[in-house]
Amino acid sequence: MANGRCKMHGGLSTGRPIVSGMYTKKAKADRAKLRELIRAVKTLLSKN
């Protein structure tokens, strides 16, 4: 709609869904796993 609202529900449009890129669920999960692995390696290395 011209006023930026959904013609079915009246709510504001949030734009198109993110299907690829840095902010997808998979990308966020991959970065979280990588941070976890880096943290584990740092603790192993600091014990020596």
mmCIF file as gemmi writes it, N, C-alpha and C atoms, coordinates in Angstrom:
data_model
loop_
_atom_site.group_PDB
_atom_site.id
_atom_site.type_symbol
_atom_site.label_atom_id
_atom_site.label_alt_id
_atom_site.label_comp_id
_atom_site.label_asym_id
_atom_site.label_entity_id
_atom_site.label_seq_id
_atom_site.pdbx_PDB_ins_code
_atom_site.Cartn_x
_atom_site.Cartn_y
_atom_site.Cartn_z
_atom_site.occupancy
_atom_site.B_iso_or_equiv
_atom_site.pdbx_formal_charge
_atom_site.auth_seq_id
_atom_site.auth_asym_id
_atom_site.pdbx_PDB_model_num
ATOM 1 N N . MET Axp A 1 ? 0.849 -1.18 0 1 0 ? 1 A 1
ATOM 2 C CA . MET Axp A 1 ? 0 0 0 1 0 ? 1 A 1
ATOM 3 C C . MET Axp A 1 ? 0.895 1.245 0 1 0 ? 1 A 1
ATOM 4 N N . ALA Axp A 2 ? 0.356 2.33 -0.447 1 0 ? 2 A 1
ATOM 5 C CA . ALA Axp A 2 ? 1.109 3.575 -0.555 1 0 ? 2 A 1
ATOM 6 C C . ALA Axp A 2 ? 1.506 4.125 0.82 1 0 ? 2 A 1
ATOM 7 N N . ASN Axp A 3 ? 0.706 3.84 1.84 1 0 ? 3 A 1
ATOM 8 C CA . ASN Axp A 3 ? 1.012 4.362 3.181 1 0 ? 3 A 1
ATOM 9 C C . ASN Axp A 3 ? 1.971 3.461 3.958 1 0 ? 3 A 1
ATOM 10 N N . GLY Axp A 4 ? 2.463 2.363 3.348 1 0 ? 4 A 1
ATOM 11 C CA . GLY Axp A 4 ? 3.433 1.486 3.993 1 0 ? 4 A 1
ATOM 12 C C . GLY Axp A 4 ? 2.817 0.453 4.917 1 0 ? 4 A 1
ATOM 13 N N . ARG Axp A 5 ? 1.513 0.31 4.891 1 0 ? 5 A 1
ATOM 14 C CA . ARG Axp A 5 ? 0.848 -0.661 5.762 1 0 ? 5 A 1
ATOM 15 C C . ARG Axp A 5 ? 0.335 -1.843 4.949 1 0 ? 5 A 1
ATOM 16 N N . CYS Axp A 6 ? 0.23 -2.981 5.622 1 0 ? 6 A 1
ATOM 17 C CA . CYS Axp A 6 ? -0.295 -4.185 4.971 1 0 ? 6 A 1
ATOM 18 C C . CYS Axp A 6 ? -1.785 -4.003 4.693 1 0 ? 6 A 1
ATOM 19 N N . LYS Axp A 7 ? -2.215 -4.289 3.462 1 0 ? 7 A 1
ATOM 20 C CA . LYS Axp A 7 ? -3.631 -4.121 3.145 1 0 ? 7 A 1
ATOM 21 C C . LYS Axp A 7 ? -4.494 -5.207 3.773 1 0 ? 7 A 1
ATOM 22 N N . MET Axp A 8 ? -3.865 -6.312 4.188 1 0 ? 8 A 1
ATOM 23 C CA . MET Axp A 8 ? -4.623 -7.395 4.816 1 0 ? 8 A 1
ATOM 24 C C . MET Axp A 8 ? -4.744 -7.215 6.329 1 0 ? 8 A 1
ATOM 25 N N . HIS Axp A 9 ? -3.673 -6.75 6.964 1 0 ? 9 A 1
ATOM 26 C CA . HIS Axp A 9 ? -3.63 -6.716 8.423 1 0 ? 9 A 1
ATOM 27 C C . HIS Axp A 9 ? -3.491 -5.324 9.017 1 0 ? 9 A 1
ATOM 28 N N . GLY Axp A 10 ? -3.101 -4.354 8.219 1 0 ? 10 A 1
ATOM 29 C CA . GLY Axp A 10 ? -2.992 -2.987 8.704 1 0 ? 10 A 1
ATOM 30 C C . GLY Axp A 10 ? -1.692 -2.661 9.406 1 0 ? 10 A 1
ATOM 31 N N . GLY Axp A 11 ? -0.808 -3.643 9.574 1 0 ? 11 A 1
ATOM 32 C CA . GLY Axp A 11 ? 0.46 -3.416 10.248 1 0 ? 11 A 1
ATOM 33 C C . GLY Axp A 11 ? 1.492 -2.819 9.317 1 0 ? 11 A 1
ATOM 34 N N . LEU Axp A 12 ? 2.548 -2.286 9.903 1 0 ? 12 A 1
ATOM 35 C CA . LEU Axp A 12 ? 3.624 -1.732 9.1 1 0 ? 12 A 1
ATOM 36 C C . LEU Axp A 12 ? 4.391 -2.846 8.412 1 0 ? 12 A 1
ATOM 37 N N . SER Axp A 13 ? 4.851 -2.57 7.222 1 0 ? 13 A 1
ATOM 38 C CA . SER Axp A 13 ? 5.642 -3.531 6.468 1 0 ? 13 A 1
ATOM 39 C C . SER Axp A 13 ? 7.038 -3.628 7.08 1 0 ? 13 A 1
ATOM 40 N N . THR Axp A 14 ? 7.553 -4.841 7.24 1 0 ? 14 A 1
ATOM 41 C CA . THR Axp A 14 ? 8.893 -5.037 7.798 1 0 ? 14 A 1
ATOM 42 C C . THR Axp A 14 ? 9.921 -5.273 6.707 1 0 ? 14 A 1
ATOM 43 N N . GLY Axp A 15 ? 9.514 -5.246 5.461 1 0 ? 15 A 1
ATOM 44 C CA . GLY Axp A 15 ? 10.432 -5.481 4.358 1 0 ? 15 A 1
ATOM 45 C C . GLY Axp A 15 ? 10.526 -6.954 4.026 1 0 ? 15 A 1
ATOM 46 N N . ARG Axp A 16 ? 11.364 -7.255 3.077 1 0 ? 16 A 1
ATOM 47 C CA . ARG Axp A 16 ? 11.469 -8.642 2.653 1 0 ? 16 A 1
ATOM 48 C C . ARG Axp A 16 ? 12.257 -9.45 3.676 1 0 ? 16 A 1
ATOM 49 N N . PRO Axp A 17 ? 11.987 -10.733 3.785 1 0 ? 17 A 1
ATOM 50 C CA . PRO Axp A 17 ? 12.72 -11.57 4.736 1 0 ? 17 A 1
ATOM 51 C C . PRO Axp A 17 ? 14.172 -11.762 4.306 1 0 ? 17 A 1
ATOM 52 N N . ILE Axp A 18 ? 15.041 -11.922 5.276 1 0 ? 18 A 1
ATOM 53 C CA . ILE Axp A 18 ? 16.458 -12.152 5.002 1 0 ? 18 A 1
ATOM 54 C C . ILE Axp A 18 ? 16.65 -13.628 4.718 1 0 ? 18 A 1
ATOM 55 N N . VAL Axp A 19 ? 17.086 -13.955 3.515 1 0 ? 19 A 1
ATOM 56 C CA . VAL Axp A 19 ? 17.259 -15.358 3.142 1 0 ? 19 A 1
ATOM 57 C C . VAL Axp A 19 ? 18.721 -15.731 2.937 1 0 ? 19 A 1
ATOM 58 N N . SER Axp A 20 ? 19.588 -14.735 2.826 1 0 ? 20 A 1
ATOM 59 C CA . SER Axp A 20 ? 21.003 -15.039 2.707 1 0 ? 20 A 1
ATOM 60 C C . SER Axp A 20 ? 21.783 -13.874 3.285 1 0 ? 20 A 1
ATOM 61 N N . GLY Axp A 21 ? 23.007 -14.15 3.677 1 0 ? 21 A 1
ATOM 62 C CA . GLY Axp A 21 ? 23.846 -13.072 4.177 1 0 ? 21 A 1
ATOM 63 C C . GLY Axp A 21 ? 24.282 -13.283 5.613 1 0 ? 21 A 1
ATOM 64 N N . MET Axp A 22 ? 24.701 -12.211 6.228 1 0 ? 22 A 1
ATOM 65 C CA . MET Axp A 22 ? 25.332 -12.264 7.535 1 0 ? 22 A 1
ATOM 66 C C . MET Axp A 22 ? 24.343 -12.483 8.683 1 0 ? 22 A 1
ATOM 67 N N . TYR Axp A 23 ? 23.077 -12.172 8.495 1 0 ? 23 A 1
ATOM 68 C CA . TYR Axp A 23 ? 22.135 -12.184 9.595 1 0 ? 23 A 1
ATOM 69 C C . TYR Axp A 23 ? 21.127 -13.331 9.541 1 0 ? 23 A 1
ATOM 70 N N . THR Axp A 24 ? 21.389 -14.35 8.73 1 0 ? 24 A 1
ATOM 71 C CA . THR Axp A 24 ? 20.502 -15.503 8.716 1 0 ? 24 A 1
ATOM 72 C C . THR Axp A 24 ? 20.746 -16.341 9.969 1 0 ? 24 A 1
ATOM 73 N N . LYS Axp A 25 ? 19.799 -17.18 10.304 1 0 ? 25 A 1
ATOM 74 C CA . LYS Axp A 25 ? 19.937 -18.036 11.491 1 0 ? 25 A 1
ATOM 75 C C . LYS Axp A 25 ? 21.171 -18.924 11.391 1 0 ? 25 A 1
ATOM 76 N N . LYS Axp A 26 ? 21.41 -19.468 10.184 1 0 ? 26 A 1
ATOM 77 C CA . LYS Axp A 26 ? 22.562 -20.347 10.006 1 0 ? 26 A 1
ATOM 78 C C . LYS Axp A 26 ? 23.87 -19.582 10.191 1 0 ? 26 A 1
ATOM 79 N N . ALA Axp A 27 ? 23.96 -18.391 9.632 1 0 ? 27 A 1
ATOM 80 C CA . ALA Axp A 27 ? 25.188 -17.6 9.757 1 0 ? 27 A 1
ATOM 81 C C . ALA Axp A 27 ? 25.439 -17.229 11.212 1 0 ? 27 A 1
ATOM 82 N N . LYS Axp A 28 ? 24.389 -16.857 11.932 1 0 ? 28 A 1
ATOM 83 C CA . LYS Axp A 28 ? 24.542 -16.519 13.352 1 0 ? 28 A 1
ATOM 84 C C . LYS Axp A 28 ? 24.99 -17.745 14.149 1 0 ? 28 A 1
ATOM 85 N N . ALA Axp A 29 ? 24.405 -18.9 13.85 1 0 ? 29 A 1
ATOM 86 C CA . ALA Axp A 29 ? 24.773 -20.124 14.554 1 0 ? 29 A 1
ATOM 87 C C . ALA Axp A 29 ? 26.218 -20.513 14.25 1 0 ? 29 A 1
ATOM 88 N N . ASP Axp A 30 ? 26.632 -20.347 12.995 1 0 ? 30 A 1
ATOM 89 C CA . ASP Axp A 30 ? 28.019 -20.658 12.616 1 0 ? 30 A 1
ATOM 90 C C . ASP Axp A 30 ? 29 -19.77 13.372 1 0 ? 30 A 1
ATOM 91 N N . ARG Axp A 31 ? 28.696 -18.47 13.46 1 0 ? 31 A 1
ATOM 92 C CA . ARG Axp A 31 ? 29.589 -17.558 14.183 1 0 ? 31 A 1
ATOM 93 C C . ARG Axp A 31 ? 29.624 -17.873 15.67 1 0 ? 31 A 1
ATOM 94 N N . ALA Axp A 32 ? 28.482 -18.259 16.244 1 0 ? 32 A 1
ATOM 95 C CA . ALA Axp A 32 ? 28.445 -18.609 17.66 1 0 ? 32 A 1
ATOM 96 C C . ALA Axp A 32 ? 29.294 -19.851 17.926 1 0 ? 32 A 1
ATOM 97 N N . LYS Axp A 33 ? 29.211 -20.847 17.051 1 0 ? 33 A 1
ATOM 98 C CA . LYS Axp A 33 ? 30.009 -22.065 17.189 1 0 ? 33 A 1
ATOM 99 C C . LYS Axp A 33 ? 31.494 -21.748 17.057 1 0 ? 33 A 1
ATOM 100 N N . LEU Axp A 34 ? 31.841 -20.881 16.115 1 0 ? 34 A 1
ATOM 101 C CA . LEU Axp A 34 ? 33.235 -20.492 15.928 1 0 ? 34 A 1
ATOM 102 C C . LEU Axp A 34 ? 33.767 -19.776 17.171 1 0 ? 34 A 1
ATOM 103 N N . ARG Axp A 35 ? 32.98 -18.872 17.739 1 0 ? 35 A 1
ATOM 104 C CA . ARG Axp A 35 ? 33.397 -18.184 18.973 1 0 ? 35 A 1
ATOM 105 C C . ARG Axp A 35 ? 33.617 -19.182 20.105 1 0 ? 35 A 1
ATOM 106 N N . GLU Axp A 36 ? 32.735 -20.167 20.193 1 0 ? 36 A 1
ATOM 107 C CA . GLU Axp A 36 ? 32.854 -21.195 21.229 1 0 ? 36 A 1
ATOM 108 C C . GLU Axp A 36 ? 34.152 -21.992 21.054 1 0 ? 36 A 1
ATOM 109 N N . LEU Axp A 37 ? 34.467 -22.364 19.818 1 0 ? 37 A 1
ATOM 110 C CA . LEU Axp A 37 ? 35.693 -23.117 19.546 1 0 ? 37 A 1
ATOM 111 C C . LEU Axp A 37 ? 36.938 -22.283 19.841 1 0 ? 37 A 1
ATOM 112 N N . ILE Axp A 38 ? 36.913 -21.016 19.458 1 0 ? 38 A 1
ATOM 113 C CA . ILE Axp A 38 ? 38.057 -20.134 19.732 1 0 ? 38 A 1
ATOM 114 C C . ILE Axp A 38 ? 38.264 -19.99 21.234 1 0 ? 38 A 1
ATOM 115 N N . ARG Axp A 39 ? 37.172 -19.829 21.972 1 0 ? 39 A 1
ATOM 116 C CA . ARG Axp A 39 ? 37.257 -19.716 23.427 1 0 ? 39 A 1
ATOM 117 C C . ARG Axp A 39 ? 37.852 -20.986 24.039 1 0 ? 39 A 1
ATOM 118 N N . ALA Axp A 40 ? 37.463 -22.151 23.523 1 0 ? 40 A 1
ATOM 119 C CA . ALA Axp A 40 ? 37.98 -23.416 24.036 1 0 ? 40 A 1
ATOM 120 C C . ALA Axp A 40 ? 39.471 -23.543 23.743 1 0 ? 40 A 1
ATOM 121 N N . VAL Axp A 41 ? 39.907 -23.155 22.554 1 0 ? 41 A 1
ATOM 122 C CA . VAL Axp A 41 ? 41.317 -23.228 22.197 1 0 ? 41 A 1
ATOM 123 C C . VAL Axp A 41 ? 42.132 -22.282 23.085 1 0 ? 41 A 1
ATOM 124 N N . LYS Axp A 42 ? 41.616 -21.094 23.326 1 0 ? 42 A 1
ATOM 125 C CA . LYS Axp A 42 ? 42.341 -20.136 24.177 1 0 ? 42 A 1
ATOM 126 C C . LYS Axp A 42 ? 42.51 -20.67 25.59 1 0 ? 42 A 1
ATOM 127 N N . THR Axp A 43 ? 41.482 -21.321 26.139 1 0 ? 43 A 1
ATOM 128 C CA . THR Axp A 43 ? 41.622 -21.869 27.492 1 0 ? 43 A 1
ATOM 129 C C . THR Axp A 43 ? 42.611 -23.024 27.52 1 0 ? 43 A 1
ATOM 130 N N . LEU Axp A 44 ? 42.626 -23.852 26.473 1 0 ? 44 A 1
ATOM 131 C CA . LEU Axp A 44 ? 43.599 -24.942 26.396 1 0 ? 44 A 1
ATOM 132 C C . LEU Axp A 44 ? 45.025 -24.414 26.317 1 0 ? 44 A 1
ATOM 133 N N . LEU Axp A 45 ? 45.225 -23.382 25.522 1 0 ? 45 A 1
ATOM 134 C CA . LEU Axp A 45 ? 46.543 -22.821 25.358 1 0 ? 45 A 1
ATOM 135 C C . LEU Axp A 45 ? 47.028 -22.09 26.616 1 0 ? 45 A 1
ATOM 136 N N . SER Axp A 46 ? 46.108 -21.5 27.344 1 0 ? 46 A 1
ATOM 137 C CA . SER Axp A 46 ? 46.51 -20.758 28.549 1 0 ? 46 A 1
ATOM 138 C C . SER Axp A 46 ? 46.866 -21.687 29.708 1 0 ? 46 A 1
ATOM 139 N N . LYS Axp A 47 ? 46.466 -22.96 29.647 1 0 ? 47 A 1
ATOM 140 C CA . LYS Axp A 47 ? 46.775 -23.904 30.706 1 0 ? 47 A 1
ATOM 141 C C . LYS Axp A 47 ? 48.206 -24.409 30.619 1 0 ? 47 A 1
ATOM 142 N N . ASN Axp A 48 ? 48.86 -24.236 29.481 1 0 ? 48 A 1
ATOM 143 C CA . ASN Axp A 48 ? 50.232 -24.731 29.297 1 0 ? 48 A 1
ATOM 144 C C . ASN Axp A 48 ? 51.237 -23.804 29.861 1 0 ? 48 A 1
